[in-house]
């Protein structure tokens, strides 16, 4: 079965790459993210999740990358994005 909602992004080592960029539509949305290293390395690096309360920015949330992650945009987040900075070349799948 083909999932037409999935997108695949190649991210380079130590380069900040936006993997989710979303404008709210009045309802919440969950993004499931799978990160696969291009070599035999372990997933490492950081992410930055930016949420807006309507159009007003909130404090960004930062954390460590994992192979499988989940991000949630709440209905009130009018503008929402997630960027990653991996420590190795990776392929990211976002559903």
C-alpha atoms as an extended CHARMM CRD file, in Angstrom:
* protein
*
        95  EXT
         1         1  UNK       CA              0.0000000000        0.0000000000        0.0000000000  PROA      1               0.0000000000
         2         2  UNK       CA              1.3840000000        3.4080000000       -0.9700000000  PROA      2               0.0000000000
         3         3  UNK       CA              1.1980000000        6.1730000000        1.6310000000  PROA      3               0.0000000000
         4         4  UNK       CA              0.7650000000        9.4260000000       -0.2990000000  PROA      4               0.0000000000
         5         5  UNK       CA              1.0860000000       11.5070000000        2.8880000000  PROA      5               0.0000000000
         6         6  UNK       CA              4.6770000000       10.3690000000        3.5150000000  PROA      6               0.0000000000
         7         7  UNK       CA              7.5920000000       12.5320000000        2.4990000000  PROA      7               0.0000000000
         8         8  UNK       CA             11.2630000000       11.5400000000        2.4380000000  PROA      8               0.0000000000
         9         9  UNK       CA             14.0170000000       14.0870000000        3.0420000000  PROA      9               0.0000000000
        10        10  UNK       CA             17.7820000000       13.5790000000        2.8250000000  PROA      10              0.0000000000
        11        11  UNK       CA             19.6340000000       15.5870000000        5.4830000000  PROA      11              0.0000000000
        12        12  UNK       CA             23.3610000000       16.2520000000        5.4430000000  PROA      12              0.0000000000
        13        13  UNK       CA             25.6750000000       15.9320000000        8.4340000000  PROA      13              0.0000000000
        14        14  UNK       CA             25.8130000000       19.0570000000       10.6520000000  PROA      14              0.0000000000
        15        15  UNK       CA             23.3810000000       20.9870000000        8.4140000000  PROA      15              0.0000000000
        16        16  UNK       CA             20.1640000000       22.3920000000        9.8760000000  PROA      16              0.0000000000
        17        17  UNK       CA             17.2670000000       21.0940000000        7.7440000000  PROA      17              0.0000000000
        18        18  UNK       CA             13.5590000000       21.8600000000        8.1390000000  PROA      18              0.0000000000
        19        19  UNK       CA             11.6350000000       18.5760000000        8.0070000000  PROA      19              0.0000000000
        20        20  UNK       CA              8.1590000000       19.8650000000        8.9620000000  PROA      20              0.0000000000
        21        21  UNK       CA              6.6540000000       23.1910000000        7.9420000000  PROA      21              0.0000000000
        22        22  UNK       CA              2.9530000000       23.4260000000        8.6280000000  PROA      22              0.0000000000
        23        23  UNK       CA              0.2920000000       26.1190000000        8.7720000000  PROA      23              0.0000000000
        24        24  UNK       CA             -2.5940000000       25.2180000000       11.0940000000  PROA      24              0.0000000000
        25        25  UNK       CA             -6.0740000000       24.5680000000        9.7790000000  PROA      25              0.0000000000
        26        26  UNK       CA             -7.9350000000       24.7050000000       13.0750000000  PROA      26              0.0000000000
        27        27  UNK       CA             -7.2960000000       21.1060000000       14.1390000000  PROA      27              0.0000000000
        28        28  UNK       CA             -4.3270000000       19.2430000000       15.6090000000  PROA      28              0.0000000000
        29        29  UNK       CA             -1.9740000000       17.0300000000       13.6570000000  PROA      29              0.0000000000
        30        30  UNK       CA              0.5680000000       14.3770000000       14.6550000000  PROA      30              0.0000000000
        31        31  UNK       CA              3.7440000000       13.8430000000       12.6370000000  PROA      31              0.0000000000
        32        32  UNK       CA              5.5380000000       10.4960000000       12.9060000000  PROA      32              0.0000000000
        33        33  UNK       CA              9.2210000000       10.7630000000       11.9900000000  PROA      33              0.0000000000
        34        34  UNK       CA             11.6700000000        7.9420000000       11.2370000000  PROA      34              0.0000000000
        35        35  UNK       CA             15.3680000000        8.8140000000       10.9320000000  PROA      35              0.0000000000
        36        36  UNK       CA             17.7140000000        6.3600000000        9.2030000000  PROA      36              0.0000000000
        37        37  UNK       CA             21.4880000000        6.9600000000        9.0250000000  PROA      37              0.0000000000
        38        38  UNK       CA             22.9930000000        6.6080000000        5.5350000000  PROA      38              0.0000000000
        39        39  UNK       CA             26.0010000000        4.7290000000        6.9710000000  PROA      39              0.0000000000
        40        40  UNK       CA             26.2480000000        2.2630000000        9.8360000000  PROA      40              0.0000000000
        41        41  UNK       CA             26.2540000000        5.1250000000       12.3450000000  PROA      41              0.0000000000
        42        42  UNK       CA             23.8840000000        5.6580000000       15.2510000000  PROA      42              0.0000000000
        43        43  UNK       CA             21.2600000000        8.4110000000       15.0170000000  PROA      43              0.0000000000
        44        44  UNK       CA             22.5060000000       11.4870000000       16.8740000000  PROA      44              0.0000000000
        45        45  UNK       CA             22.0460000000       15.2280000000       16.6750000000  PROA      45              0.0000000000
        46        46  UNK       CA             19.4280000000       17.7280000000       17.7730000000  PROA      46              0.0000000000
        47        47  UNK       CA             15.9850000000       18.9950000000       16.8060000000  PROA      47              0.0000000000
        48        48  UNK       CA             14.2590000000       22.3460000000       17.2250000000  PROA      48              0.0000000000
        49        49  UNK       CA             10.4550000000       22.4680000000       17.3650000000  PROA      49              0.0000000000
        50        50  UNK       CA              8.9160000000       25.9270000000       16.8480000000  PROA      50              0.0000000000
        51        51  UNK       CA              5.2780000000       26.6280000000       17.7180000000  PROA      51              0.0000000000
        52        52  UNK       CA              3.2410000000       29.7840000000       17.4300000000  PROA      52              0.0000000000
        53        53  UNK       CA              0.2210000000       30.6490000000       19.5530000000  PROA      53              0.0000000000
        54        54  UNK       CA             -1.8800000000       31.9440000000       16.6490000000  PROA      54              0.0000000000
        55        55  UNK       CA              0.7700000000       34.2820000000       15.1540000000  PROA      55              0.0000000000
        56        56  UNK       CA              2.7840000000       34.8710000000       18.3330000000  PROA      56              0.0000000000
        57        57  UNK       CA              6.0020000000       32.8130000000       18.6690000000  PROA      57              0.0000000000
        58        58  UNK       CA              6.4950000000       30.5930000000       21.6990000000  PROA      58              0.0000000000
        59        59  UNK       CA              9.8360000000       29.4530000000       23.1280000000  PROA      59              0.0000000000
        60        60  UNK       CA             11.3650000000       26.7910000000       20.8280000000  PROA      60              0.0000000000
        61        61  UNK       CA             11.6560000000       23.2480000000       22.1760000000  PROA      61              0.0000000000
        62        62  UNK       CA             15.0210000000       21.5620000000       21.6000000000  PROA      62              0.0000000000
        63        63  UNK       CA             16.1100000000       17.9790000000       22.1930000000  PROA      63              0.0000000000
        64        64  UNK       CA             18.1500000000       15.0160000000       21.0280000000  PROA      64              0.0000000000
        65        65  UNK       CA             17.3440000000       13.0440000000       17.8820000000  PROA      65              0.0000000000
        66        66  UNK       CA             16.1060000000        9.4460000000       18.0890000000  PROA      66              0.0000000000
        67        67  UNK       CA             15.4580000000        6.9380000000       15.3130000000  PROA      67              0.0000000000
        68        68  UNK       CA             11.6650000000        7.1850000000       15.8340000000  PROA      68              0.0000000000
        69        69  UNK       CA             10.0430000000       10.4130000000       16.9940000000  PROA      69              0.0000000000
        70        70  UNK       CA              6.5930000000       11.9530000000       17.1470000000  PROA      70              0.0000000000
        71        71  UNK       CA              5.7310000000       15.6500000000       16.9760000000  PROA      71              0.0000000000
        72        72  UNK       CA              2.2970000000       17.1790000000       17.5960000000  PROA      72              0.0000000000
        73        73  UNK       CA              0.9390000000       20.4630000000       16.3460000000  PROA      73              0.0000000000
        74        74  UNK       CA             -2.0180000000       21.4850000000       18.5050000000  PROA      74              0.0000000000
        75        75  UNK       CA             -5.0490000000       23.2120000000       17.0060000000  PROA      75              0.0000000000
        76        76  UNK       CA             -3.9700000000       26.5610000000       18.4650000000  PROA      76              0.0000000000
        77        77  UNK       CA             -0.5320000000       26.4690000000       16.7830000000  PROA      77              0.0000000000
        78        78  UNK       CA             -1.1490000000       28.5720000000       13.6840000000  PROA      78              0.0000000000
        79        79  UNK       CA              2.4240000000       28.1750000000       12.4460000000  PROA      79              0.0000000000
        80        80  UNK       CA              4.5060000000       25.0980000000       13.2440000000  PROA      80              0.0000000000
        81        81  UNK       CA              7.9140000000       23.7760000000       12.1550000000  PROA      81              0.0000000000
        82        82  UNK       CA             10.5600000000       21.2160000000       13.1050000000  PROA      82              0.0000000000
        83        83  UNK       CA             14.2080000000       21.3700000000       12.0180000000  PROA      83              0.0000000000
        84        84  UNK       CA             16.9490000000       18.8320000000       12.6670000000  PROA      84              0.0000000000
        85        85  UNK       CA             20.7420000000       19.0270000000       12.7990000000  PROA      85              0.0000000000
        86        86  UNK       CA             22.0180000000       15.4200000000       12.4770000000  PROA      86              0.0000000000
        87        87  UNK       CA             25.6010000000       14.3840000000       13.2960000000  PROA      87              0.0000000000
        88        88  UNK       CA             25.6830000000       12.0770000000       10.2350000000  PROA      88              0.0000000000
        89        89  UNK       CA             23.9750000000       11.9650000000        6.8400000000  PROA      89              0.0000000000
        90        90  UNK       CA             20.4060000000       10.6890000000        7.3340000000  PROA      90              0.0000000000
        91        91  UNK       CA             17.2050000000        9.9770000000        5.4600000000  PROA      91              0.0000000000
        92        92  UNK       CA             14.0490000000       11.1790000000        7.1960000000  PROA      92              0.0000000000
        93        93  UNK       CA             10.5400000000        9.9000000000        6.5920000000  PROA      93              0.0000000000
        94        94  UNK       CA              7.6700000000       12.0570000000        7.8150000000  PROA      94              0.0000000000
        95        95  UNK       CA              4.1140000000       10.7210000000        7.9290000000  PROA      95              0.0000000000
